[in-house]
């Protein structure tokens, strides 16, 4: 980039940083150690000069962005820089995707929208036969404990104040219906019963519970649950990565928004989709 292009990029990114900060221009100038007139000059379309290096560094430090990004030398955006230094909790000893900690976090998120990407099928929709099959060889948790915790999820979804969204790939449902992968030893009768049960529960719980299906060839997500604006928990088999910082939660909510926007099967079409899968149960 030549000097004019660098100045233009700096002005655009400075404007972006100010907007994201939520501060007035006067307040923003104060946080960066500038006066209002200097900031106005930097934002002017008639300005064709970069500020002094210490001024750029002060802005970057105050707003936790990189100098390289402000000058257009890096494409890592401001929010990507912000979240790197924020705290992350690791909860070890996670028994399962329906660990009791999720039950407590659900209770603490009462009144907020809860959004999640399940590791297999949504727990609240699983039949007893499917739950027992899934946890029969899973050492950290017994099938009985899995049933109890899944029951808590279903009970939660039936509360009048519940606002619950789930996202997963439509291929994961097809694999279940066809008995592929981990479902290879689950009898066809159990898979058929599960599909019928899901159709019934989805009809009962809508619109409090909404299930979106995306194309797994276009999108991917680890199992994660977003508890309103309070926290997010990503499941990694034997541990949770728990995000409490506002920026972490905001970024993960945008990730979930993208999954919903890319959904090829909407909540109102789920029952019809499941009905079509019945023909593949053999």
VOPAGU-2260 file (C-alpha; in pm, 1 decimal, decimal comma):
REM VOPAGU-2260
SITE   aa  ch    i         X         Y         Z
SITE  UNK   A    0       0,0       0,0       0,0
SITE  UNK   A    1     113,1     355,6     -62,5
SITE  UNK   A    2      92,2     626,6     204,6
SITE  UNK   A    3    -255,7     747,6     106,7
SITE  UNK   A    4    -393,9     394,4     113,0
SITE  UNK   A    5    -237,9     335,7     454,8
SITE  UNK   A    6    -395,0     656,0     588,1
SITE  UNK   A    7    -733,9     555,3     448,8
SITE  UNK   A    8    -715,9     207,9     604,6
SITE  UNK   A    9    -606,8     359,0     936,3
SITE  UNK   A   10    -901,8     600,1     928,6
SITE  UNK   A   11   -1149,2     319,3     850,0
SITE  UNK   A   12   -1016,4      95,8    1125,9
SITE  UNK   A   13    -999,7     378,8    1376,5
SITE  UNK   A   14   -1365,4     454,9    1299,7
SITE  UNK   A   15   -1445,9      86,3    1345,7
SITE  UNK   A   16   -1267,2      74,7    1681,8
SITE  UNK   A   17   -1455,3     383,2    1804,1
SITE  UNK   A   18   -1790,0     234,0    1704,5
SITE  UNK   A   19   -1711,1     -98,4    1872,3
SITE  UNK   A   20   -1601,0      73,8    2192,1
SITE  UNK   A   21   -1947,8     225,7    2237,8
SITE  UNK   A   22   -1785,2     550,5    2356,1
SITE  UNK   A   23   -1845,5     902,5    2236,3
SITE  UNK   A   24   -1560,3    1052,2    2037,2
SITE  UNK   A   25   -1472,9    1276,0    2329,3
SITE  UNK   A   26   -1461,2     983,0    2573,2
SITE  UNK   A   27   -1265,4     772,2    2326,4
SITE  UNK   A   28   -1008,2    1047,8    2281,5
SITE  UNK   A   29    -964,8    1066,5    2658,6
SITE  UNK   A   30    -902,5     690,9    2692,9
SITE  UNK   A   31    -632,2     712,7    2424,7
SITE  UNK   A   32    -471,1    1022,1    2575,7
SITE  UNK   A   33    -575,6    1247,3    2285,3
SITE  UNK   A   34    -768,7    1569,1    2269,4
SITE  UNK   A   35   -1092,8    1588,8    2072,4
SITE  UNK   A   36    -949,1    1810,4    1798,2
SITE  UNK   A   37    -663,8    1566,5    1728,8
SITE  UNK   A   38    -908,0    1276,6    1699,1
SITE  UNK   A   39   -1132,1    1477,7    1466,2
SITE  UNK   A   40    -833,8    1553,7    1246,3
SITE  UNK   A   41    -737,9    1184,9    1228,2
SITE  UNK   A   42   -1091,8    1098,2    1118,4
SITE  UNK   A   43   -1116,5    1373,1     858,2
SITE  UNK   A   44   -1132,8    1259,4     495,2
SITE  UNK   A   45    -908,4    1555,4     412,4
SITE  UNK   A   46    -628,9    1426,5     633,5
SITE  UNK   A   47    -351,4    1252,8     439,2
SITE  UNK   A   48     -99,3    1201,6     717,3
SITE  UNK   A   49     -62,4     931,1     978,8
SITE  UNK   A   50     -32,5    1037,0    1343,2
SITE  UNK   A   51     290,0     998,2    1535,6
SITE  UNK   A   52     394,5     645,3    1625,2
SITE  UNK   A   53     327,2     701,9    1996,3
SITE  UNK   A   54     -28,1     813,5    1915,5
SITE  UNK   A   55     -98,5     497,4    1716,1
SITE  UNK   A   56      52,0     289,1    1997,1
SITE  UNK   A   57    -163,4     466,7    2256,3
SITE  UNK   A   58    -481,9     394,4    2059,7
SITE  UNK   A   59    -381,4      30,9    2011,3
SITE  UNK   A   60    -302,6     -12,1    2380,9
SITE  UNK   A   61    -620,9     158,0    2503,1
SITE  UNK   A   62    -845,4     -53,6    2280,4
SITE  UNK   A   63    -642,1    -377,7    2290,5
SITE  UNK   A   64    -582,8    -394,8    1917,7
SITE  UNK   A   65    -256,4    -441,1    1733,2
SITE  UNK   A   66     -68,2    -157,3    1566,8
SITE  UNK   A   67     -27,3    -379,9    1259,7
SITE  UNK   A   68    -403,5    -417,6    1232,9
SITE  UNK   A   69    -463,8     -42,2    1264,8
SITE  UNK   A   70    -218,2      20,3     982,2
SITE  UNK   A   71    -361,5    -250,1     756,8
SITE  UNK   A   72     -57,8    -475,5     788,4
SITE  UNK   A   73    -260,4    -753,7     951,4
SITE  UNK   A   74    -606,4    -891,6     877,3
SITE  UNK   A   75    -665,2   -1015,0    1234,9
SITE  UNK   A   76    -950,2    -793,7    1344,5
SITE  UNK   A   77    -991,9    -603,5    1665,9
SITE  UNK   A   78   -1213,7    -855,1    1839,4
SITE  UNK   A   79    -979,8   -1139,7    1755,7
SITE  UNK   A   80    -704,0    -953,4    1938,0
SITE  UNK   A   81    -927,8    -862,2    2230,6
SITE  UNK   A   82   -1026,6   -1214,1    2324,9
SITE  UNK   A   83    -674,5   -1356,1    2329,6
SITE  UNK   A   84    -584,4   -1214,2    2668,2
SITE  UNK   A   85    -914,4   -1279,7    2841,4
SITE  UNK   A   86    -952,9   -1557,5    3099,0
SITE  UNK   A   87   -1067,1   -1908,0    3014,0
SITE  UNK   A   88   -1168,4   -2173,9    3265,2
SITE  UNK   A   89   -1100,7   -2542,8    3209,3
SITE  UNK   A   90   -1336,8   -2774,1    3396,4
SITE  UNK   A   91   -1179,0   -3118,3    3401,9
SITE  UNK   A   92   -1347,5   -3448,0    3475,9
SITE  UNK   A   93   -1646,9   -3386,0    3251,8
SITE  UNK   A   94   -1851,6   -3702,9    3273,6
SITE  UNK   A   95   -2052,1   -3653,7    2957,4
SITE  UNK   A   96   -2220,3   -3393,0    2738,9
SITE  UNK   A   97   -2505,2   -3402,9    2994,3
SITE  UNK   A   98   -2278,1   -3348,2    3295,2
SITE  UNK   A   99   -2444,2   -3214,0    3610,5
SITE  UNK   A  100   -2258,5   -2886,1    3568,0
SITE  UNK   A  101   -2468,0   -2822,2    3258,6
SITE  UNK   A  102   -2778,9   -2867,5    3471,6
SITE  UNK   A  103   -2655,2   -2603,8    3717,1
SITE  UNK   A  104   -2558,5   -2366,5    3437,7
SITE  UNK   A  105   -2903,0   -2410,9    3282,3
SITE  UNK   A  106   -3062,2   -2312,8    3612,9
SITE  UNK   A  107   -2841,4   -2004,1    3639,4
SITE  UNK   A  108   -2937,6   -1902,5    3284,5
SITE  UNK   A  109   -3310,8   -1901,3    3359,1
SITE  UNK   A  110   -3481,7   -1631,8    3153,5
SITE  UNK   A  111   -3203,8   -1621,2    2892,3
SITE  UNK   A  112   -3183,1   -1790,7    2553,4
SITE  UNK   A  113   -2982,3   -2113,5    2566,6
SITE  UNK   A  114   -2824,5   -2234,5    2242,7
SITE  UNK   A  115   -2632,3   -2553,9    2186,8
SITE  UNK   A  116   -2466,6   -2782,0    1938,5
SITE  UNK   A  117   -2512,1   -3141,7    2063,8
SITE  UNK   A  118   -2242,8   -3407,1    2034,1
SITE  UNK   A  119   -2494,7   -3649,4    1878,5
SITE  UNK   A  120   -2872,4   -3603,3    1896,3
SITE  UNK   A  121   -3017,8   -3336,2    2127,1
SITE  UNK   A  122   -3024,6   -3498,1    2472,0
SITE  UNK   A  123   -3375,1   -3383,9    2556,1
SITE  UNK   A  124   -3510,4   -3573,6    2252,1
SITE  UNK   A  125   -3342,9   -3908,5    2321,3
SITE  UNK   A  126   -3544,7   -4215,7    2413,1
SITE  UNK   A  127   -3442,2   -4438,2    2701,5
SITE  UNK   A  128   -3320,9   -4706,8    2459,6
SITE  UNK   A  129   -3093,0   -4463,8    2275,3
SITE  UNK   A  130   -2955,3   -4315,5    2597,6
SITE  UNK   A  131   -2880,8   -4660,0    2741,5
SITE  UNK   A  132   -2710,6   -4762,4    2416,7
SITE  UNK   A  133   -2501,8   -4446,5    2395,1
SITE  UNK   A  134   -2369,8   -4473,0    2752,3
SITE  UNK   A  135   -2348,1   -4851,3    2792,0
SITE  UNK   A  136   -1968,5   -4854,2    2748,2
SITE  UNK   A  137   -1901,0   -4495,6    2850,6
SITE  UNK   A  138   -1696,5   -4532,1    3169,6
SITE  UNK   A  139   -1742,3   -4184,3    3321,6
SITE  UNK   A  140   -2121,4   -4212,8    3333,3
SITE  UNK   A  141   -2380,6   -4486,6    3376,4
SITE  UNK   A  142   -2686,8   -4515,7    3152,2
SITE  UNK   A  143   -2903,1   -4437,7    3456,6
SITE  UNK   A  144   -2714,5   -4113,9    3519,4
SITE  UNK   A  145   -2745,0   -4026,6    3152,5
SITE  UNK   A  146   -3120,7   -4080,3    3168,7
SITE  UNK   A  147   -3150,0   -3863,5    3477,8
SITE  UNK   A  148   -2955,8   -3577,6    3328,3
SITE  UNK   A  149   -3135,0   -3596,9    2993,1
SITE  UNK   A  150   -3461,3   -3585,7    3186,9
SITE  UNK   A  151   -3347,6   -3259,5    3345,5
SITE  UNK   A  152   -3291,3   -3116,4    2997,4
SITE  UNK   A  153   -3641,4   -3214,6    2887,2
SITE  UNK   A  154   -3794,9   -3077,4    3205,9
SITE  UNK   A  155   -3608,3   -2750,4    3149,6
SITE  UNK   A  156   -3737,1   -2726,5    2791,6
SITE  UNK   A  157   -4097,4   -2756,5    2911,7
SITE  UNK   A  158   -4080,9   -2451,4    3136,3
SITE  UNK   A  159   -4290,6   -2163,4    3000,4
SITE  UNK   A  160   -3997,0   -1919,7    3003,7
SITE  UNK   A  161   -3767,1   -2150,3    2805,4
SITE  UNK   A  162   -3603,1   -2025,6    2486,0
SITE  UNK   A  163   -3383,5   -2305,2    2352,7
SITE  UNK   A  164   -3210,2   -2344,9    2015,5
SITE  UNK   A  165   -3011,9   -2642,3    1887,7
SITE  UNK   A  166   -2800,1   -2677,4    1574,1
SITE  UNK   A  167   -2647,6   -2987,6    1419,7
SITE  UNK   A  168   -2577,6   -3132,8    1077,3
SITE  UNK   A  169   -2852,2   -3309,6     887,1
SITE  UNK   A  170   -2596,4   -3580,1     803,3
SITE  UNK   A  171   -2571,7   -3670,7    1173,2
SITE  UNK   A  172   -2944,5   -3746,0    1173,3
SITE  UNK   A  173   -2917,5   -3944,5     850,7
SITE  UNK   A  174   -2630,7   -4148,6     997,3
SITE  UNK   A  175   -2846,8   -4226,8    1298,9
SITE  UNK   A  176   -3144,3   -4336,7    1088,1
SITE  UNK   A  177   -2924,4   -4559,9     870,6
SITE  UNK   A  178   -2733,9   -4708,4    1162,4
SITE  UNK   A  179   -2397,8   -4571,2    1053,9
SITE  UNK   A  180   -2095,7   -4500,9    1270,9
SITE  UNK   A  181   -2154,9   -4528,1    1644,3
SITE  UNK   A  182   -2515,0   -4634,0    1579,9
SITE  UNK   A  183   -2423,4   -4952,0    1389,0
SITE  UNK   A  184   -2521,2   -5183,1    1676,8
SITE  UNK   A  185   -2840,8   -4999,3    1772,3
SITE  UNK   A  186   -3137,9   -5209,7    1654,8
SITE  UNK   A  187   -3352,4   -5070,9    1373,9
SITE  UNK   A  188   -3655,7   -5086,0    1601,3
SITE  UNK   A  189   -3488,0   -4850,0    1849,9
SITE  UNK   A  190   -3386,2   -4609,1    1576,2
SITE  UNK   A  191   -3739,2   -4611,0    1433,1
SITE  UNK   A  192   -3884,7   -4545,7    1778,6
SITE  UNK   A  193   -3636,7   -4262,3    1832,2
SITE  UNK   A  194   -3734,4   -4085,0    1510,8
SITE  UNK   A  195   -4104,4   -4108,3    1597,9
SITE  UNK   A  196   -4039,3   -3984,7    1951,1
SITE  UNK   A  197   -3839,4   -3686,8    1822,9
SITE  UNK   A  198   -4120,5   -3593,1    1586,7
SITE  UNK   A  199   -4368,8   -3596,9    1874,3
SITE  UNK   A  200   -4150,1   -3397,4    2115,4
SITE  UNK   A  201   -4054,0   -3138,8    1855,3
SITE  UNK   A  202   -4421,4   -3082,5    1779,9
SITE  UNK   A  203   -4493,5   -3048,1    2152,9
SITE  UNK   A  204   -4203,7   -2816,7    2239,5
SITE  UNK   A  205   -4206,4   -2579,7    1940,2
SITE  UNK   A  206   -4151,7   -2282,1    1945,8
SITE  UNK   A  207   -3980,3   -2291,3    2287,9
SITE  UNK   A  208   -3736,5   -2545,2    2141,1
SITE  UNK   A  209   -3612,6   -2491,8    1786,1
SITE  UNK   A  210   -3378,7   -2732,8    1606,2
SITE  UNK   A  211   -3185,4   -2618,6    1298,1
SITE  UNK   A  212   -2994,7   -2852,9    1067,1
SITE  UNK   A  213   -2697,8   -2733,9     860,8
SITE  UNK   A  214   -2493,7   -2907,5     591,1
SITE  UNK   A  215   -2196,6   -3076,1     756,7
SITE  UNK   A  216   -2000,6   -3043,9     432,4
SITE  UNK   A  217   -2023,7   -2665,6     461,9
SITE  UNK   A  218   -2014,8   -2604,2     838,0
SITE  UNK   A  219   -1863,3   -2759,7    1147,1
SITE  UNK   A  220   -1886,0   -2701,7    1519,8
SITE  UNK   A  221   -1760,2   -2868,9    1833,7
SITE  UNK   A  222   -2028,4   -2945,8    2093,9
SITE  UNK   A  223   -2093,9   -2617,1    2271,3
SITE  UNK   A  224   -2365,6   -2465,2    2487,7
SITE  UNK   A  225   -2426,7   -2091,5    2521,6
SITE  UNK   A  226   -2605,2   -1990,4    2841,0
SITE  UNK   A  227   -2742,7   -1650,8    2747,2
SITE  UNK   A  228   -2490,3   -1375,7    2812,2
SITE  UNK   A  229   -2347,6   -1548,4    3118,1
SITE  UNK   A  230   -2116,0   -1819,7    2989,7
SITE  UNK   A  231   -2042,4   -2067,5    2714,2
SITE  UNK   A  232   -1911,7   -2421,4    2759,0
SITE  UNK   A  233   -1740,2   -2620,2    2484,6
SITE  UNK   A  234   -1722,9   -2995,8    2540,4
SITE  UNK   A  235   -1396,3   -3176,5    2462,9
SITE  UNK   A  236   -1468,5   -3530,5    2577,4
SITE  UNK   A  237   -1322,4   -3524,7    2927,6
SITE  UNK   A  238   -1329,4   -3152,3    2997,4
SITE  UNK   A  239   -1517,5   -2829,1    2936,4
SITE  UNK   A  240   -1363,3   -2507,6    2815,8
SITE  UNK   A  241   -1577,1   -2248,4    2995,2
SITE  UNK   A  242   -1589,2   -1896,0    2855,6
SITE  UNK   A  243   -1708,4   -1617,6    3086,8
SITE  UNK   A  244   -1569,2   -1307,7    2914,6
SITE  UNK   A  245   -1818,6   -1095,6    2721,8
SITE  UNK   A  246   -1612,1   -1099,4    2402,6
SITE  UNK   A  247   -1572,4   -1477,2    2409,2
SITE  UNK   A  248   -1947,4   -1522,4    2444,3
SITE  UNK   A  249   -2016,6   -1266,2    2173,6
SITE  UNK   A  250   -1785,2   -1440,9    1927,3
SITE  UNK   A  251   -1939,4   -1781,6    2000,4
SITE  UNK   A  252   -2288,9   -1639,2    1958,4
SITE  UNK   A  253   -2185,8   -1508,4    1617,9
SITE  UNK   A  254   -2059,7   -1858,2    1536,4
SITE  UNK   A  255   -2401,1   -1995,9    1632,5
SITE  UNK   A  256   -2573,3   -1724,3    1428,7
SITE  UNK   A  257   -2373,6   -1838,6    1126,7
SITE  UNK   A  258   -2484,5   -2198,2    1181,5
SITE  UNK   A  259   -2847,6   -2085,1    1190,5
SITE  UNK   A  260   -2810,2   -1865,6     883,6
SITE  UNK   A  261   -2660,5   -2156,9     692,5
SITE  UNK   A  262   -2926,6   -2405,2     806,8
SITE  UNK   A  263   -3078,7   -2596,8     516,2
SITE  UNK   A  264   -3358,5   -2740,3     730,0
SITE  UNK   A  265   -3555,0   -2499,9     949,0
SITE  UNK   A  266   -3738,6   -2587,3    1273,4
SITE  UNK   A  267   -4074,0   -2585,2    1093,9
SITE  UNK   A  268   -3942,4   -2843,8     845,8
SITE  UNK   A  269   -3775,5   -3078,8    1095,3
SITE  UNK   A  270   -4071,9   -3310,5    1142,8
SITE  UNK   A  271   -4106,4   -3364,4     767,8
SITE  UNK   A  272   -3733,1   -3432,4     741,9
SITE  UNK   A  273   -3746,0   -3689,2    1023,6
SITE  UNK   A  274   -4046,8   -3854,6     864,9
SITE  UNK   A  275   -3850,3   -3901,5     543,2
SITE  UNK   A  276   -3567,8   -4067,7     737,7
SITE  UNK   A  277   -3802,0   -4345,1     852,6
SITE  UNK   A  278   -3767,9   -4507,1     510,1
SITE  UNK   A  279   -3391,0   -4542,2     564,7
SITE  UNK   A  280   -3422,1   -4736,0     890,1
SITE  UNK   A  281   -3324,6   -5095,4     811,9
